[in-house]
């Protein structure tokens, strides 16, 4: 039997690429990169696909996009 904490840990949060997030927000991908660098938007980086590669792709959780697009009262 799993606990509620284990169940929550096993849930997958949908995440968008920088390009997808930029499109959803109506901004340029460079803007999204800048927001990630400053911490204005929270995201995470994937492991590199190659041992020799230093590039790691960013992903932005769908919840971050919803925070930005939801009006605040």
Secondary structure, 3 states (H helix, E strand, C coil): CCCHHHHHHHCCCCEECHHHHHHHHCCCHHHHHHHHHHCCCCCEECCCCCCCCCCCCEEEEHHHHHHHHCCCC
